[in-house]
Structures are given as C-alpha cells and as structure tokens.
Amino acid sequence: MTTIKASCPTCGDVELTADDVELRVCNHQPLSSYRFDCPKCNEVVVKTADEQVIALLMSGGVKAIMWELPAEALEPKAGPPLTYDDLLDFVMELGVDDLLAARAALTAPH
C-alpha cells in the first residue's frame, strides 16, 4: 500500500494511506482541497490542492470527489455586503406582508 506523506500544522510530518485522505476537486481549481485526520493529534487538517497535488494524491490511490461551484458564486456583486441587520430586516418583512403569495393568488387560474 502506498504511503502518503503530509504535514499537520501542529505535529509536523505524518504518514497516511489513501483511505485516510479525502480529495475534493472543484471545477474552479483554487477551491480544490484535501483533508485528513492527523493520526497523532486527531485534528482535522484541510489544505488546498493545486493540479500537482491532485495528480500526486490520485497516483497514490486517493479517490477524487468532484464538485462544481455554482456559476452564481463567481458573479460580480455590487453594493455593500449583506449584514446581520439586513437579514433580520428581511425576515421581519416576510412576516408583515406576503406580496409574492398575494400576486400569485391574483394570477392563478380559477
């Protein structure tokens, strides 16, 4: 069985097997990562995985979990970031007036 060497920020270098590593490959490459539970301190370690790391892990027998970043996540956002107060105001408005339900009732076939 192939031994995979990785490093834990607390313990330093550790040895793992392919079954010890979870590789998540994203269609937006900067978000690809791998994770493992450190065999010395049991902490979860997550690191980014560039193309070279992905190739090395897969050659060592690690199975890749493929996932896709929704296109909306990469769209440019205008305006200030949403705050907790904005979210609370939105939730409070949902309880005051349900315009969507009212409009749906007006246009629904009878």
Backbone atoms as SQL, in Angstrom:
CREATE TABLE atoms (id INTEGER PRIMARY KEY, chain TEXT, resi INTEGER, resn TEXT, atom TEXT, x REAL, y REAL, z REAL);
INSERT INTO atoms VALUES
  (1, 'A', 1, 'MET', 'N', 0.840, -1.172, 0.000),
  (2, 'A', 1, 'MET', 'CA', 0.000, 0.000, 0.000),
  (3, 'A', 1, 'MET', 'C', 0.891, 1.244, 0.000),
  (4, 'A', 2, 'THR', 'N', 0.468, 2.260, -0.740),
  (5, 'A', 2, 'THR', 'CA', 1.232, 3.493, -0.869),
  (6, 'A', 2, 'THR', 'C', 1.143, 4.325, 0.408),
  (7, 'A', 3, 'THR', 'N', 2.254, 4.871, 0.820),
  (8, 'A', 3, 'THR', 'CA', 2.289, 5.773, 1.965),
  (9, 'A', 3, 'THR', 'C', 2.283, 7.201, 1.445),
  (10, 'A', 4, 'ILE', 'N', 1.389, 8.003, 1.991),
  (11, 'A', 4, 'ILE', 'CA', 1.277, 9.404, 1.598),
  (12, 'A', 4, 'ILE', 'C', 1.813, 10.244, 2.743),
  (13, 'A', 5, 'LYS', 'N', 2.763, 11.106, 2.429),
  (14, 'A', 5, 'LYS', 'CA', 3.326, 11.981, 3.451),
  (15, 'A', 5, 'LYS', 'C', 2.643, 13.343, 3.357),
  (16, 'A', 6, 'ALA', 'N', 2.202, 13.826, 4.497),
  (17, 'A', 6, 'ALA', 'CA', 1.561, 15.131, 4.580),
  (18, 'A', 6, 'ALA', 'C', 2.071, 15.811, 5.843),
  (19, 'A', 7, 'SER', 'N', 1.674, 17.058, 6.032),
  (20, 'A', 7, 'SER', 'CA', 2.117, 17.737, 7.251),
  (21, 'A', 7, 'SER', 'C', 0.921, 18.314, 7.992),
  (22, 'A', 8, 'CYS', 'N', 0.973, 18.143, 9.293),
  (23, 'A', 8, 'CYS', 'CA', -0.012, 18.691, 10.211),
  (24, 'A', 8, 'CYS', 'C', 0.591, 19.977, 10.777),
  (25, 'A', 9, 'PRO', 'N', -0.177, 21.061, 10.860),
  (26, 'A', 9, 'PRO', 'CA', 0.393, 22.298, 11.395),
  (27, 'A', 9, 'PRO', 'C', 0.856, 22.171, 12.850),
  (28, 'A', 10, 'THR', 'N', 0.307, 21.211, 13.579),
  (29, 'A', 10, 'THR', 'CA', 0.681, 21.022, 14.981),
  (30, 'A', 10, 'THR', 'C', 1.798, 19.997, 15.142),
  (31, 'A', 11, 'CYS', 'N', 1.669, 18.860, 14.430),
  (32, 'A', 11, 'CYS', 'CA', 2.579, 17.724, 14.652),
  (33, 'A', 11, 'CYS', 'C', 3.724, 17.635, 13.654),
  (34, 'A', 12, 'GLY', 'N', 3.637, 18.344, 12.542),
  (35, 'A', 12, 'GLY', 'CA', 4.657, 18.222, 11.507),
  (36, 'A', 12, 'GLY', 'C', 4.316, 17.100, 10.541),
  (37, 'A', 13, 'ASP', 'N', 5.343, 16.432, 10.016),
  (38, 'A', 13, 'ASP', 'CA', 5.144, 15.392, 9.004),
  (39, 'A', 13, 'ASP', 'C', 4.447, 14.167, 9.597),
  (40, 'A', 14, 'VAL', 'N', 3.470, 13.649, 8.830),
  (41, 'A', 14, 'VAL', 'CA', 2.751, 12.430, 9.216),
  (42, 'A', 14, 'VAL', 'C', 2.642, 11.528, 7.992),
  (43, 'A', 15, 'GLU', 'N', 2.433, 10.255, 8.222),
  (44, 'A', 15, 'GLU', 'CA', 2.253, 9.291, 7.136),
  (45, 'A', 15, 'GLU', 'C', 0.807, 8.812, 7.133),
  (46, 'A', 16, 'LEU', 'N', 0.229, 8.761, 5.928),
  (47, 'A', 16, 'LEU', 'CA', -1.170, 8.400, 5.743),
  (48, 'A', 16, 'LEU', 'C', -1.293, 7.349, 4.660),
  (49, 'A', 17, 'THR', 'N', -2.453, 6.720, 4.595),
  (50, 'A', 17, 'THR', 'CA', -2.784, 5.845, 3.471),
  (51, 'A', 17, 'THR', 'C', -3.800, 6.568, 2.603),
  (52, 'A', 18, 'ALA', 'N', -4.071, 6.027, 1.435),
  (53, 'A', 18, 'ALA', 'CA', -5.048, 6.636, 0.531),
  (54, 'A', 18, 'ALA', 'C', -6.422, 6.731, 1.194),
  (55, 'A', 19, 'ASP', 'N', -6.764, 5.760, 2.025),
  (56, 'A', 19, 'ASP', 'CA', -8.063, 5.782, 2.699),
  (57, 'A', 19, 'ASP', 'C', -8.148, 6.869, 3.773),
  (58, 'A', 20, 'ASP', 'N', -7.023, 7.390, 4.201),
  (59, 'A', 20, 'ASP', 'CA', -7.002, 8.430, 5.233),
  (60, 'A', 20, 'ASP', 'C', -7.253, 9.827, 4.666),
  (61, 'A', 21, 'VAL', 'N', -7.194, 9.955, 3.342),
  (62, 'A', 21, 'VAL', 'CA', -7.248, 11.273, 2.704),
  (63, 'A', 21, 'VAL', 'C', -8.533, 11.407, 1.897),
  (64, 'A', 22, 'GLU', 'N', -9.183, 12.567, 2.047),
  (65, 'A', 22, 'GLU', 'CA', -10.352, 12.896, 1.217),
  (66, 'A', 22, 'GLU', 'C', -9.945, 14.029, 0.292),
  (67, 'A', 23, 'LEU', 'N', -10.053, 13.802, -1.009),
  (68, 'A', 23, 'LEU', 'CA', -9.676, 14.781, -2.031),
  (69, 'A', 23, 'LEU', 'C', -10.931, 15.300, -2.699),
  (70, 'A', 24, 'ARG', 'N', -11.128, 16.624, -2.639),
  (71, 'A', 24, 'ARG', 'CA', -12.296, 17.253, -3.256),
  (72, 'A', 24, 'ARG', 'C', -11.801, 18.168, -4.368),
  (73, 'A', 25, 'VAL', 'N', -12.151, 17.813, -5.615),
  (74, 'A', 25, 'VAL', 'CA', -11.679, 18.550, -6.785),
  (75, 'A', 25, 'VAL', 'C', -12.831, 19.381, -7.338),
  (76, 'A', 26, 'CYS', 'N', -12.598, 20.689, -7.422),
  (77, 'A', 26, 'CYS', 'CA', -13.614, 21.632, -7.874),
  (78, 'A', 26, 'CYS', 'C', -13.342, 22.048, -9.317),
  (79, 'A', 27, 'ASN', 'N', -14.412, 22.367, -10.057),
  (80, 'A', 27, 'ASN', 'CA', -14.239, 22.871, -11.425),
  (81, 'A', 27, 'ASN', 'C', -13.593, 24.259, -11.413),
  (82, 'A', 28, 'HIS', 'N', -13.636, 24.964, -10.297),
  (83, 'A', 28, 'HIS', 'CA', -12.915, 26.231, -10.095),
  (84, 'A', 28, 'HIS', 'C', -11.693, 25.870, -9.253),
  (85, 'A', 29, 'GLN', 'N', -10.582, 25.592, -9.899),
  (86, 'A', 29, 'GLN', 'CA', -9.412, 24.949, -9.304),
  (87, 'A', 29, 'GLN', 'C', -8.947, 25.521, -7.965),
  (88, 'A', 30, 'PRO', 'N', -8.976, 26.840, -7.745),
  (89, 'A', 30, 'PRO', 'CA', -8.485, 27.330, -6.447),
  (90, 'A', 30, 'PRO', 'C', -9.265, 26.806, -5.240),
  (91, 'A', 31, 'LEU', 'N', -10.433, 26.231, -5.454),
  (92, 'A', 31, 'LEU', 'CA', -11.233, 25.710, -4.344),
  (93, 'A', 31, 'LEU', 'C', -11.056, 24.210, -4.127),
  (94, 'A', 32, 'SER', 'N', -10.186, 23.570, -4.898),
  (95, 'A', 32, 'SER', 'CA', -9.904, 22.148, -4.675),
  (96, 'A', 32, 'SER', 'C', -9.108, 22.003, -3.380),
  (97, 'A', 33, 'SER', 'N', -9.365, 20.922, -2.652),
  (98, 'A', 33, 'SER', 'CA', -8.695, 20.735, -1.369),
  (99, 'A', 33, 'SER', 'C', -8.607, 19.256, -1.017),
  (100, 'A', 34, 'TYR', 'N', -7.792, 18.975, -0.011),
  (101, 'A', 34, 'TYR', 'CA', -7.767, 17.630, 0.560),
  (102, 'A', 34, 'TYR', 'C', -7.774, 17.767, 2.063),
  (103, 'A', 35, 'ARG', 'N', -8.269, 16.730, 2.733),
  (104, 'A', 35, 'ARG', 'CA', -8.355, 16.762, 4.187),
  (105, 'A', 35, 'ARG', 'C', -7.979, 15.409, 4.750),
  (106, 'A', 36, 'PHE', 'N', -7.525, 15.428, 5.982),
  (107, 'A', 36, 'PHE', 'CA', -7.234, 14.185, 6.690),
  (108, 'A', 36, 'PHE', 'C', -7.298, 14.459, 8.188),
  (109, 'A', 37, 'ASP', 'N', -7.521, 13.420, 8.944),
  (110, 'A', 37, 'ASP', 'CA', -7.448, 13.494, 10.394),
  (111, 'A', 37, 'ASP', 'C', -6.023, 13.136, 10.777),
  (112, 'A', 38, 'CYS', 'N', -5.345, 14.027, 11.465),
  (113, 'A', 38, 'CYS', 'CA', -3.959, 13.772, 11.860),
  (114, 'A', 38, 'CYS', 'C', -3.912, 12.539, 12.758),
  (115, 'A', 39, 'PRO', 'N', -3.078, 11.562, 12.389),
  (116, 'A', 39, 'PRO', 'CA', -3.006, 10.350, 13.203),
  (117, 'A', 39, 'PRO', 'C', -2.341, 10.567, 14.569),
  (118, 'A', 40, 'LYS', 'N', -1.678, 11.696, 14.755),
  (119, 'A', 40, 'LYS', 'CA', -1.011, 11.970, 16.035),
  (120, 'A', 40, 'LYS', 'C', -1.900, 12.764, 16.989),
  (121, 'A', 41, 'CYS', 'N', -2.516, 13.848, 16.493),
  (122, 'A', 41, 'CYS', 'CA', -3.297, 14.719, 17.383),
  (123, 'A', 41, 'CYS', 'C', -4.801, 14.655, 17.123),
  (124, 'A', 42, 'ASN', 'N', -5.215, 13.917, 16.082),
  (125, 'A', 42, 'ASN', 'CA', -6.633, 13.738, 15.713),
  (126, 'A', 42, 'ASN', 'C', -7.321, 15.014, 15.237),
  (127, 'A', 43, 'GLU', 'N', -6.572, 16.077, 14.972),
  (128, 'A', 43, 'GLU', 'CA', -7.159, 17.299, 14.431),
  (129, 'A', 43, 'GLU', 'C', -7.441, 17.111, 12.942),
  (130, 'A', 44, 'VAL', 'N', -8.504, 17.746, 12.453),
  (131, 'A', 44, 'VAL', 'CA', -8.810, 17.723, 11.024),
  (132, 'A', 44, 'VAL', 'C', -7.916, 18.752, 10.342),
  (133, 'A', 45, 'VAL', 'N', -7.202, 18.320, 9.326),
  (134, 'A', 45, 'VAL', 'CA', -6.308, 19.197, 8.574),
  (135, 'A', 45, 'VAL', 'C', -6.872, 19.340, 7.168),
  (136, 'A', 46, 'VAL', 'N', -7.069, 20.571, 6.716),
  (137, 'A', 46, 'VAL', 'CA', -7.575, 20.851, 5.376),
  (138, 'A', 46, 'VAL', 'C', -6.557, 21.733, 4.672),
  (139, 'A', 47, 'LYS', 'N', -6.203, 21.338, 3.458),
  (140, 'A', 47, 'LYS', 'CA', -5.223, 22.097, 2.676),
  (141, 'A', 47, 'LYS', 'C', -5.709, 22.234, 1.246),
  (142, 'A', 48, 'THR', 'N', -5.292, 23.315, 0.579),
  (143, 'A', 48, 'THR', 'CA', -5.633, 23.487, -0.824),
  (144, 'A', 48, 'THR', 'C', -4.855, 22.491, -1.670),
  (145, 'A', 49, 'ALA', 'N', -5.434, 22.146, -2.804),
  (146, 'A', 49, 'ALA', 'CA', -4.797, 21.165, -3.693),
  (147, 'A', 49, 'ALA', 'C', -4.716, 21.738, -5.108),
  (148, 'A', 50, 'ASP', 'N', -3.509, 22.064, -5.521),
  (149, 'A', 50, 'ASP', 'CA', -3.336, 22.509, -6.900),
  (150, 'A', 50, 'ASP', 'C', -3.265, 21.275, -7.810),
  (151, 'A', 51, 'GLU', 'N', -3.081, 21.500, -9.090),
  (152, 'A', 51, 'GLU', 'CA', -3.089, 20.393, -10.051),
  (153, 'A', 51, 'GLU', 'C', -2.023, 19.346, -9.733),
  (154, 'A', 52, 'GLN', 'N', -0.848, 19.780, -9.302),
  (155, 'A', 52, 'GLN', 'CA', 0.235, 18.845, -8.991),
  (156, 'A', 52, 'GLN', 'C', -0.123, 17.982, -7.781),
  (157, 'A', 53, 'VAL', 'N', -0.674, 18.586, -6.738),
  (158, 'A', 53, 'VAL', 'CA', -1.068, 17.833, -5.545),
  (159, 'A', 53, 'VAL', 'C', -2.181, 16.848, -5.884),
  (160, 'A', 54, 'ILE', 'N', -3.142, 17.293, -6.698),
  (161, 'A', 54, 'ILE', 'CA', -4.241, 16.408, -7.115),
  (162, 'A', 54, 'ILE', 'C', -3.675, 15.188, -7.839),
  (163, 'A', 55, 'ALA', 'N', -2.756, 15.428, -8.771),
  (164, 'A', 55, 'ALA', 'CA', -2.163, 14.322, -9.536),
  (165, 'A', 55, 'ALA', 'C', -1.387, 13.369, -8.622),
  (166, 'A', 56, 'LEU', 'N', -0.624, 13.922, -7.684),
  (167, 'A', 56, 'LEU', 'CA', 0.147, 13.085, -6.772),
  (168, 'A', 56, 'LEU', 'C', -0.768, 12.236, -5.879),
  (169, 'A', 57, 'LEU', 'N', -1.805, 12.850, -5.320),
  (170, 'A', 57, 'LEU', 'CA', -2.710, 12.098, -4.457),
  (171, 'A', 57, 'LEU', 'C', -3.443, 11.006, -5.227),
  (172, 'A', 58, 'MET', 'N', -3.893, 11.336, -6.426),
  (173, 'A', 58, 'MET', 'CA', -4.602, 10.331, -7.228),
  (174, 'A', 58, 'MET', 'C', -3.663, 9.205, -7.641),
  (175, 'A', 59, 'SER', 'N', -2.404, 9.517, -7.929),
  (176, 'A', 59, 'SER', 'CA', -1.450, 8.459, -8.279),
  (177, 'A', 59, 'SER', 'C', -1.162, 7.556, -7.079),
  (178, 'A', 60, 'GLY', 'N', -1.387, 8.089, -5.877),
  (179, 'A', 60, 'GLY', 'CA', -1.211, 7.300, -4.658),
  (180, 'A', 60, 'GLY', 'C', -2.459, 6.540, -4.260),
  (181, 'A', 61, 'GLY', 'N', -3.498, 6.587, -5.091),
  (182, 'A', 61, 'GLY', 'CA', -4.703, 5.812, -4.828),
  (183, 'A', 61, 'GLY', 'C', -5.839, 6.555, -4.166),
  (184, 'A', 62, 'VAL', 'N', -5.684, 7.860, -3.944),
  (185, 'A', 62, 'VAL', 'CA', -6.761, 8.638, -3.334),
  (186, 'A', 62, 'VAL', 'C', -7.849, 8.867, -4.378),
  (187, 'A', 63, 'LYS', 'N', -9.080, 8.568, -4.019),
  (188, 'A', 63, 'LYS', 'CA', -10.222, 8.776, -4.919),
  (189, 'A', 63, 'LYS', 'C', -10.656, 10.232, -4.828),
  (190, 'A', 64, 'ALA', 'N', -10.894, 10.845, -5.973),
  (191, 'A', 64, 'ALA', 'CA', -11.306, 12.247, -6.016),
  (192, 'A', 64, 'ALA', 'C', -12.825, 12.350, -5.958),
  (193, 'A', 65, 'ILE', 'N', -13.289, 13.288, -5.153),
  (194, 'A', 65, 'ILE', 'CA', -14.706, 13.637, -5.116),
  (195, 'A', 65, 'ILE', 'C', -14.827, 14.922, -5.922),
  (196, 'A', 66, 'MET', 'N', -15.538, 14.853, -7.040),
  (197, 'A', 66, 'MET', 'CA', -15.672, 16.007, -7.924),
  (198, 'A', 66, 'MET', 'C', -16.869, 16.845, -7.485),
  (199, 'A', 67, 'TRP', 'N', -16.714, 18.171, -7.521),
  (200, 'A', 67, 'TRP', 'CA', -17.848, 19.047, -7.245),
  (201, 'A', 67, 'TRP', 'C', -17.728, 20.299, -8.094),
  (202, 'A', 68, 'GLU', 'N', -18.871, 20.913, -8.340),
  (203, 'A', 68, 'GLU', 'CA', -18.898, 22.102, -9.192),
  (204, 'A', 68, 'GLU', 'C', -19.353, 23.310, -8.403),
  (205, 'A', 69, 'LEU', 'N', -18.630, 24.389, -8.555),
  (206, 'A', 69, 'LEU', 'CA', -19.004, 25.648, -7.952),
  (207, 'A', 69, 'LEU', 'C', -20.121, 26.251, -8.789),
  (208, 'A', 70, 'PRO', 'N', -21.239, 26.617, -8.196),
  (209, 'A', 70, 'PRO', 'CA', -22.302, 27.240, -8.993),
  (210, 'A', 70, 'PRO', 'C', -21.803, 28.530, -9.640),
  (211, 'A', 71, 'ALA', 'N', -22.211, 28.762, -10.869),
  (212, 'A', 71, 'ALA', 'CA', -21.764, 29.945, -11.605),
  (213, 'A', 71, 'ALA', 'C', -22.095, 31.233, -10.856),
  (214, 'A', 72, 'GLU', 'N', -23.205, 31.232, -10.123),
  (215, 'A', 72, 'GLU', 'CA', -23.624, 32.425, -9.393),
  (216, 'A', 72, 'GLU', 'C', -22.579, 32.854, -8.368),
  (217, 'A', 73, 'ALA', 'N', -21.830, 31.923, -7.860),
  (218, 'A', 73, 'ALA', 'CA', -20.831, 32.247, -6.836),
  (219, 'A', 73, 'ALA', 'C', -19.704, 33.100, -7.402),
  (220, 'A', 74, 'LEU', 'N', -19.467, 33.044, -8.698),
  (221, 'A', 74, 'LEU', 'CA', -18.391, 33.811, -9.321),
  (222, 'A', 74, 'LEU', 'C', -18.871, 35.118, -9.946),
  (223, 'A', 75, 'GLU', 'N', -20.186, 35.367, -9.902),
  (224, 'A', 75, 'GLU', 'CA', -20.712, 36.604, -10.476),
  (225, 'A', 75, 'GLU', 'C', -20.253, 37.793, -9.640),
  (226, 'A', 76, 'PRO', 'N', -19.960, 38.909, -10.316),
  (227, 'A', 76, 'PRO', 'CA', -19.573, 40.098, -9.548),
  (228, 'A', 76, 'PRO', 'C', -20.754, 40.589, -8.709),
  (229, 'A', 77, 'LYS', 'N', -20.465, 41.028, -7.512),
  (230, 'A', 77, 'LYS', 'CA', -21.500, 41.520, -6.604),
  (231, 'A', 77, 'LYS', 'C', -21.347, 43.034, -6.469),
  (232, 'A', 78, 'ALA', 'N', -22.458, 43.761, -6.646),
  (233, 'A', 78, 'ALA', 'CA', -22.442, 45.215, -6.488),
  (234, 'A', 78, 'ALA', 'C', -23.057, 45.566, -5.141),
  (235, 'A', 79, 'GLY', 'N', -22.624, 46.658, -4.578),
  (236, 'A', 79, 'GLY', 'CA', -23.195, 47.124, -3.328),
  (237, 'A', 79, 'GLY', 'C', -22.462, 46.577, -2.127),
  (238, 'A', 80, 'PRO', 'N', -22.881, 47.036, -0.967),
  (239, 'A', 80, 'PRO', 'CA', -22.211, 46.608, 0.263),
  (240, 'A', 80, 'PRO', 'C', -22.574, 45.173, 0.620),
  (241, 'A', 81, 'PRO', 'N', -21.757, 44.509, 1.408),
  (242, 'A', 81, 'PRO', 'CA', -22.070, 43.139, 1.817),
  (243, 'A', 81, 'PRO', 'C', -23.321, 43.104, 2.701),
  (244, 'A', 82, 'LEU', 'N', -24.024, 41.997, 2.654),
  (245, 'A', 82, 'LEU', 'CA', -25.195, 41.784, 3.479),
  (246, 'A', 82, 'LEU', 'C', -24.764, 41.688, 4.947),
  (247, 'A', 83, 'THR', 'N', -25.484, 42.370, 5.818),
  (248, 'A', 83, 'THR', 'CA', -25.169, 42.328, 7.244),
  (249, 'A', 83, 'THR', 'C', -26.226, 41.511, 7.983),
  (250, 'A', 84, 'TYR', 'N', -25.969, 41.210, 9.245),
  (251, 'A', 84, 'TYR', 'CA', -26.956, 40.504, 10.061),
  (252, 'A', 84, 'TYR', 'C', -28.225, 41.339, 10.198),
  (253, 'A', 85, 'ASP', 'N', -28.077, 42.654, 10.308),
  (254, 'A', 85, 'ASP', 'CA', -29.250, 43.527, 10.407),
  (255, 'A', 85, 'ASP', 'C', -30.085, 43.475, 9.132),
  (256, 'A', 86, 'ASP', 'N', -29.414, 43.440, 7.975),
  (257, 'A', 86, 'ASP', 'CA', -30.147, 43.320, 6.705),
  (258, 'A', 86, 'ASP', 'C', -30.950, 42.031, 6.679),
  (259, 'A', 87, 'LEU', 'N', -30.326, 40.946, 7.093),
  (260, 'A', 87, 'LEU', 'CA', -31.001, 39.653, 7.101),
  (261, 'A', 87, 'LEU', 'C', -32.178, 39.657, 8.072),
  (262, 'A', 88, 'LEU', 'N', -31.996, 40.225, 9.243),
  (263, 'A', 88, 'LEU', 'CA', -33.071, 40.313, 10.225),
  (264, 'A', 88, 'LEU', 'C', -34.219, 41.155, 9.685),
  (265, 'A', 89, 'ASP', 'N', -33.913, 42.286, 9.052),
  (266, 'A', 89, 'ASP', 'CA', -34.953, 43.125, 8.450),
  (267, 'A', 89, 'ASP', 'C', -35.728, 42.340, 7.394),
  (268, 'A', 90, 'PHE', 'N', -35.016, 41.555, 6.596),
  (269, 'A', 90, 'PHE', 'CA', -35.666, 40.744, 5.559),
  (270, 'A', 90, 'PHE', 'C', -36.624, 39.732, 6.180),
  (271, 'A', 91, 'VAL', 'N', -36.182, 39.044, 7.215),
  (272, 'A', 91, 'VAL', 'CA', -37.021, 38.049, 7.884),
  (273, 'A', 91, 'VAL', 'C', -38.247, 38.714, 8.502),
  (274, 'A', 92, 'MET', 'N', -38.055, 39.879, 9.112),
  (275, 'A', 92, 'MET', 'CA', -39.177, 40.595, 9.711),
  (276, 'A', 92, 'MET', 'C', -40.195, 41.007, 8.643),
  (277, 'A', 93, 'GLU', 'N', -39.724, 41.420, 7.486),
  (278, 'A', 93, 'GLU', 'CA', -40.629, 41.804, 6.397),
  (279, 'A', 93, 'GLU', 'C', -41.428, 40.617, 5.871),
  (280, 'A', 94, 'LEU', 'N', -40.842, 39.439, 5.915),
  (281, 'A', 94, 'LEU', 'CA', -41.567, 38.252, 5.460),
  (282, 'A', 94, 'LEU', 'C', -42.820, 38.019, 6.295),
  (283, 'A', 95, 'GLY', 'N', -42.770, 38.367, 7.559),
  (284, 'A', 95, 'GLY', 'CA', -43.917, 38.174, 8.436),
  (285, 'A', 95, 'GLY', 'C', -44.961, 39.267, 8.315),
  (286, 'A', 96, 'VAL', 'N', -44.613, 40.405, 7.728),
  (287, 'A', 96, 'VAL', 'CA', -45.529, 41.538, 7.645),
  (288, 'A', 96, 'VAL', 'C', -46.450, 41.428, 6.445),
  (289, 'A', 97, 'ASP', 'N', -45.913, 41.174, 5.288),
  (290, 'A', 97, 'ASP', 'CA', -46.708, 41.203, 4.067),
  (291, 'A', 97, 'ASP', 'C', -46.135, 40.200, 3.081),
  (292, 'A', 98, 'ASP', 'N', -46.964, 39.305, 2.636),
  (293, 'A', 98, 'ASP', 'CA', -46.517, 38.307, 1.683),
  (294, 'A', 98, 'ASP', 'C', -46.998, 38.692, 0.290),
  (295, 'A', 99, 'LEU', 'N', -46.282, 39.641, -0.321),
  (296, 'A', 99, 'LEU', 'CA', -46.672, 40.140, -1.645),
  (297, 'A', 99, 'LEU', 'C', -46.586, 39.046, -2.707),
  (298, 'A', 100, 'LEU', 'N', -45.622, 38.155, -2.584),
  (299, 'A', 100, 'LEU', 'CA', -45.481, 37.089, -3.567),
  (300, 'A', 100, 'LEU', 'C', -46.716, 36.200, -3.565),
  (301, 'A', 101, 'ALA', 'N', -47.199, 35.813, -2.389),
  (302, 'A', 101, 'ALA', 'CA', -48.395, 34.978, -2.306),
  (303, 'A', 101, 'ALA', 'C', -49.613, 35.730, -2.819),
  (304, 'A', 102, 'ALA', 'N', -49.707, 37.021, -2.514),
  (305, 'A', 102, 'ALA', 'CA', -50.846, 37.820, -2.975),
  (306, 'A', 102, 'ALA', 'C', -50.853, 37.925, -4.493),
  (307, 'A', 103, 'ARG', 'N', -49.713, 38.162, -5.095),
  (308, 'A', 103, 'ARG', 'CA', -49.637, 38.252, -6.563),
  (309, 'A', 103, 'ARG', 'C', -49.910, 36.910, -7.218),
  (310, 'A', 104, 'ALA', 'N', -49.429, 35.840, -6.602),
  (311, 'A', 104, 'ALA', 'CA', -49.680, 34.500, -7.143),
  (312, 'A', 104, 'ALA', 'C', -51.173, 34.188, -7.118),
  (313, 'A', 105, 'ALA', 'N', -51.863, 34.618, -6.065),
  (314, 'A', 105, 'ALA', 'CA', -53.302, 34.365, -5.965),
  (315, 'A', 105, 'ALA', 'C', -54.066, 35.139, -7.029),
  (316, 'A', 106, 'LEU', 'N', -53.593, 36.328, -7.386),
  (317, 'A', 106, 'LEU', 'CA', -54.260, 37.129, -8.407),
  (318, 'A', 106, 'LEU', 'C', -54.099, 36.556, -9.803),
  (319, 'A', 107, 'THR', 'N', -52.959, 35.944, -10.080),
  (320, 'A', 107, 'THR', 'CA', -52.689, 35.439, -11.424),
  (321, 'A', 107, 'THR', 'C', -52.977, 33.936, -11.579),
  (322, 'A', 108, 'ALA', 'N', -53.332, 33.286, -10.490),
  (323, 'A', 108, 'ALA', 'CA', -53.599, 31.835, -10.573),
  (324, 'A', 108, 'ALA', 'C', -54.878, 31.578, -11.350),
  (325, 'A', 109, 'PRO', 'N', -54.883, 30.531, -12.209),
  (326, 'A', 109, 'PRO', 'CA', -56.114, 30.201, -12.949),
  (327, 'A', 109, 'PRO', 'C', -57.192, 29.751, -11.978),
  (328, 'A', 110, 'HIS', 'N', -58.430, 30.163, -12.252),
  (329, 'A', 110, 'HIS', 'CA', -59.558, 29.814, -11.361),
  (330, 'A', 110, 'HIS', 'C', -60.348, 28.680, -11.908);
